[in-house]
Amino acid sequence: MSELLAIGVSHKTAPVEVRERLALPETRAYEFVRDLRGNADVHEAVAISTCNRTELYL
């Protein structure tokens, strides 16, 4: 059975200081997802990062 894990922060759940630290610029998001997919337990990964939220789907 496949599992989906969603992790995220938004303007509703975290102050701007936390969101700034977790923001993923495009190149960093690509590298982060690539590194995650290198883990044997992670088959697919998606990162979404905007000015108000950062989300990871694994």
N, CA, C and O atoms as a MOPAC input file, in Angstrom:
PM7 MOZYME 1SCF
protein

 N      0.84600 1    -1.17300 1     0.00000 1
 C      0.00000 1     0.00000 1     0.00000 1
 C      0.89600 1     1.24200 1     0.00000 1
 O      1.85800 1     1.31800 1     0.76300 1
 N      0.57900 1     2.19200 1    -0.84300 1
 C      1.31300 1     3.44800 1    -0.89200 1
 C      0.77300 1     4.40400 1     0.15400 1
 O     -0.41600 1     4.40300 1     0.47200 1
 N      1.66100 1     5.20700 1     0.67300 1
 C      1.27200 1     6.22600 1     1.64900 1
 C      1.63900 1     7.59100 1     1.09800 1
 O      2.59900 1     7.72700 1     0.33900 1
 N      0.88100 1     8.58800 1     1.47700 1
 C      1.16400 1     9.96600 1     1.10100 1
 C      1.37200 1    10.75400 1     2.37600 1
 O      0.53700 1    10.73000 1     3.28000 1
 N      2.49100 1    11.45200 1     2.43900 1
 C      2.80000 1    12.29800 1     3.58600 1
 C      2.85100 1    13.73600 1     3.09900 1
 O      3.57800 1    14.04900 1     2.15600 1
 N      2.09100 1    14.60400 1     3.73000 1
 C      2.08700 1    16.02700 1     3.39700 1
 C      2.57100 1    16.79700 1     4.61700 1
 O      2.05800 1    16.62900 1     5.72300 1
 N      3.57100 1    17.64600 1     4.39200 1
 C      4.13200 1    18.46600 1     5.46300 1
 C      4.15600 1    19.89800 1     4.95400 1
 O      4.57400 1    20.14400 1     3.82200 1
 N      3.71300 1    20.84700 1     5.77300 1
 C      3.73300 1    22.21300 1     5.29500 1
 C      3.53900 1    23.25000 1     6.37900 1
 O      3.07300 1    22.96200 1     7.48100 1
 N      3.90900 1    24.45400 1     6.02900 1
 C      3.64800 1    25.61900 1     6.87300 1
 C      3.05300 1    26.70000 1     5.97600 1
 O      3.33100 1    26.75800 1     4.77800 1
 N      2.23700 1    27.54400 1     6.57400 1
 C      1.63900 1    28.64000 1     5.81500 1
 C      1.53700 1    29.86600 1     6.71400 1
 O      1.91200 1    29.83400 1     7.88600 1
 N      1.02000 1    30.94500 1     6.13500 1
 C      0.82600 1    32.16700 1     6.91100 1
 C     -0.17600 1    31.95700 1     8.04600 1
 O     -0.23600 1    32.75200 1     8.98400 1
 N     -0.96100 1    30.88300 1     7.95500 1
 C     -1.92600 1    30.58500 1     9.01000 1
 C     -1.31100 1    29.78600 1    10.15500 1
 O     -1.84600 1    29.78100 1    11.26300 1
 N     -0.18700 1    29.10600 1     9.89500 1
 C      0.37100 1    28.20700 1    10.90800 1
 C      1.74100 1    28.61100 1    11.43200 1
 O      2.20400 1    28.05500 1    12.42800 1
 N      2.40300 1    29.57000 1    10.78100 1
 C      3.75900 1    29.92800 1    11.20800 1
 C      4.02400 1    31.40800 1    10.95200 1
 O      3.53900 1    31.96700 1     9.96700 1
 N      4.79500 1    32.04600 1    11.84000 1
 C      5.13800 1    33.45000 1    11.62400 1
 C      6.09500 1    33.59200 1    10.43700 1
 O      6.70500 1    32.61500 1    10.00200 1
 N      6.21900 1    34.80100 1     9.92500 1
 C      7.04000 1    35.06200 1     8.74500 1
 C      8.48900 1    34.61800 1     8.94700 1
 O      9.12200 1    34.15600 1     7.99800 1
 N      9.02400 1    34.74500 1    10.15500 1
 C     10.41500 1    34.35200 1    10.40900 1
 C     10.62700 1    32.85900 1    10.14800 1
 O     11.66500 1    32.46300 1     9.61800 1
 N      9.66400 1    32.04800 1    10.51100 1
 C      9.75500 1    30.59800 1    10.28400 1
 C      9.58800 1    30.30300 1     8.79900 1
 O     10.34100 1    29.50500 1     8.24200 1
 N      8.61900 1    30.93000 1     8.15300 1
 C      8.38600 1    30.69800 1     6.72300 1
 C      9.59000 1    31.10000 1     5.88800 1
 O      9.91400 1    30.43200 1     4.90500 1
 N     10.25900 1    32.18900 1     6.27100 1
 C     11.45600 1    32.61400 1     5.54500 1
 C     12.55900 1    31.56700 1     5.64000 1
 O     13.27100 1    31.32600 1     4.66500 1
 N     12.70400 1    30.95100 1     6.79500 1
 C     13.74300 1    29.92600 1     6.97600 1
 C     13.42500 1    28.64900 1     6.20800 1
 O     14.33600 1    27.91200 1     5.83000 1
 N     12.14100 1    28.38100 1     5.97300 1
 C     11.72700 1    27.15900 1     5.28700 1
 C     11.45300 1    27.36500 1     3.79700 1
 O     11.16000 1    26.40700 1     3.08200 1
 N     11.54700 1    28.59700 1     3.33300 1
 C     11.29000 1    28.87900 1     1.91500 1
 C     12.30400 1    28.14300 1     1.04100 1
 O     13.47700 1    28.02800 1     1.39400 1
 N     11.83700 1    27.65100 1    -0.09600 1
 C     12.69200 1    26.91800 1    -1.02600 1
 C     12.72200 1    27.63500 1    -2.37500 1
 O     11.78600 1    27.50600 1    -3.16500 1
 N     13.79200 1    28.39100 1    -2.64700 1
 C     13.92300 1    28.94900 1    -3.99400 1
 C     13.97500 1    27.80100 1    -5.01100 1
 O     14.27300 1    26.66500 1    -4.63900 1
 N     13.69400 1    28.07800 1    -6.26500 1
 C     13.55000 1    27.02200 1    -7.27500 1
 C     14.73700 1    26.05900 1    -7.31800 1
 O     14.53600 1    24.84400 1    -7.32000 1
 N     15.96300 1    26.57300 1    -7.35200 1
 C     17.12100 1    25.67100 1    -7.43300 1
 C     17.26000 1    24.83300 1    -6.17200 1
 O     17.59800 1    23.65200 1    -6.24200 1
 N     17.00400 1    25.43200 1    -5.03600 1
 C     17.09200 1    24.67900 1    -3.78000 1
 C     15.98300 1    23.63000 1    -3.69200 1
 O     16.21800 1    22.52700 1    -3.19900 1
 N     14.79400 1    23.95500 1    -4.15800 1
 C     13.68500 1    22.99500 1    -4.15400 1
 C     14.02700 1    21.79700 1    -5.03000 1
 O     13.78400 1    20.65400 1    -4.64500 1
 N     14.59300 1    22.05600 1    -6.21000 1
 C     14.97700 1    20.96300 1    -7.10600 1
 C     15.99200 1    20.05100 1    -6.42300 1
 O     15.83300 1    18.83100 1    -6.44500 1
 N     17.03500 1    20.62600 1    -5.81500 1
 C     18.06500 1    19.83300 1    -5.13400 1
 C     17.48300 1    19.07100 1    -3.94900 1
 O     17.83700 1    17.91400 1    -3.71800 1
 N     16.59900 1    19.70900 1    -3.20500 1
 C     15.98600 1    19.08000 1    -2.03400 1
 C     15.16200 1    17.85900 1    -2.44700 1
 O     15.26700 1    16.79700 1    -1.83400 1
 N     14.34600 1    18.01600 1    -3.48500 1
 C     13.52300 1    16.90200 1    -3.97000 1
 C     14.42000 1    15.79500 1    -4.52500 1
 O     14.16800 1    14.61600 1    -4.27900 1
 N     15.44400 1    16.15800 1    -5.25600 1
 C     16.37900 1    15.16200 1    -5.78900 1
 C     17.01600 1    14.35700 1    -4.66100 1
 O     17.11100 1    13.13300 1    -4.74300 1
 N     17.45100 1    15.04800 1    -3.60600 1
 C     18.05800 1    14.36700 1    -2.46200 1
 C     17.04900 1    13.47600 1    -1.74300 1
 O     17.38500 1    12.36400 1    -1.33500 1
 N     15.82100 1    13.95200 1    -1.58500 1
 C     14.78100 1    13.13300 1    -0.95300 1
 C     14.53000 1    11.85700 1    -1.74200 1
 O     14.39200 1    10.77700 1    -1.16700 1
 N     14.47100 1    11.98800 1    -3.06000 1
 C     14.18900 1    10.82200 1    -3.90300 1
 C     15.34800 1     9.84100 1    -3.90200 1
 O     15.18400 1     8.69600 1    -4.32200 1
 N     16.52300 1    10.27000 1    -3.43500 1
 C     17.65800 1     9.37000 1    -3.29900 1
 C     17.51300 1     8.43100 1    -2.11500 1
 O     18.26000 1     7.46100 1    -1.99300 1
 N     16.55500 1     8.71500 1    -1.24300 1
 C     16.26700 1     7.86600 1    -0.08800 1
 C     15.41800 1     6.68800 1    -0.55400 1
 O     14.42800 1     6.87600 1    -1.26200 1
 N     15.79900 1     5.48200 1    -0.16300 1
 C     15.08200 1     4.27800 1    -0.60000 1
 C     13.61800 1     4.27000 1    -0.17500 1
 O     12.79900 1     3.61600 1    -0.82000 1
 N     13.27000 1     4.98200 1     0.89300 1
 C     11.89200 1     5.00100 1     1.38100 1
 C     11.01900 1     6.03300 1     0.67100 1
 O      9.80000 1     6.02800 1     0.84700 1
 N     11.61200 1     6.90900 1    -0.12000 1
 C     10.86200 1     7.96400 1    -0.81300 1
 C     10.86600 1     7.65800 1    -2.31000 1
 O     11.91100 1     7.71600 1    -2.95900 1
 N      9.69600 1     7.33500 1    -2.84800 1
 C      9.59300 1     6.99400 1    -4.26600 1
 C      9.26100 1     8.21300 1    -5.11800 1
 O      9.69300 1     8.29900 1    -6.26800 1
 N      8.51600 1     9.13500 1    -4.58000 1
 C      8.13800 1    10.36400 1    -5.27900 1
 C      8.17800 1    11.50600 1    -4.28000 1
 O      7.95400 1    11.30200 1    -3.08700 1
 N      8.46100 1    12.70400 1    -4.76500 1
 C      8.48700 1    13.87200 1    -3.88400 1
 C      8.16700 1    15.12000 1    -4.70100 1
 O      8.58100 1    15.25200 1    -5.85300 1
 N      7.42400 1    16.03100 1    -4.08000 1
 C      7.08400 1    17.30800 1    -4.69700 1
 C      7.24100 1    18.38200 1    -3.63500 1
 O      6.81600 1    18.20200 1    -2.49400 1
 N      7.85000 1    19.49700 1    -4.00900 1
 C      7.97800 1    20.64800 1    -3.11500 1
 C      7.27700 1    21.83700 1    -3.76200 1
 O      7.46000 1    22.11200 1    -4.94700 1
 N      6.47600 1    22.53300 1    -2.96700 1
 C      5.79500 1    23.74700 1    -3.42100 1
 C      6.15100 1    24.84600 1    -2.43300 1
 O      5.96000 1    24.69400 1    -1.22600 1
 N      6.66800 1    25.94700 1    -2.95000 1
 C      7.04400 1    27.04400 1    -2.06800 1
 C      6.62200 1    28.36200 1    -2.70300 1
 O      7.02600 1    28.68300 1    -3.82100 1
 N      5.80500 1    29.12000 1    -1.97700 1
 C      5.38000 1    30.44900 1    -2.41400 1
 C      5.72200 1    31.42800 1    -1.29600 1
 O      6.34800 1    31.04700 1    -0.30700 1
 N      5.32200 1    32.66400 1    -1.44500 1
 C      5.61000 1    33.64900 1    -0.40500 1
 C      4.83500 1    33.37300 1     0.88200 1
 O      5.22800 1    33.84300 1     1.95000 1
 N      3.74400 1    32.62000 1     0.79400 1
 C      2.91100 1    32.37100 1     1.96900 1
 C      2.95800 1    30.95000 1     2.49900 1
 O      2.42600 1    30.67600 1     3.57500 1
 N      3.59600 1    30.02700 1     1.75300 1
 C      3.57400 1    28.64100 1     2.21700 1
 C      4.71800 1    27.84500 1     1.61500 1
 O      5.24700 1    28.18300 1     0.55600 1
 N      5.08400 1    26.78600 1     2.31100 1
 C      6.00400 1    25.77300 1     1.80600 1
 C      5.39000 1    24.42900 1     2.15100 1
 O      5.02100 1    24.17800 1     3.29800 1
 N      5.28200 1    23.56400 1     1.14400 1
 C      4.67400 1    22.25000 1     1.34900 1
 C      5.53500 1    21.18400 1     0.69900 1
 O      6.11800 1    21.39900 1    -0.36300 1
 N      5.60700 1    20.03400 1     1.34900 1
 C      6.28900 1    18.86800 1     0.80300 1
 C      5.29400 1    17.72900 1     0.75200 1
 O      4.56400 1    17.48500 1     1.71200 1
 N      5.26800 1    17.04300 1    -0.35800 1
 C      4.42300 1    15.85800 1    -0.51800 1
 C      5.34400 1    14.69200 1    -0.83500 1
 O      6.08600 1    14.71600 1    -1.81600 1
 N      5.28300 1    13.67300 1     0.01100 1
 C      6.14100 1    12.49700 1    -0.15100 1
 C      5.28500 1    11.26300 1    -0.21300 1
 O      5.80700 1    10.15600 1    -0.34800 1

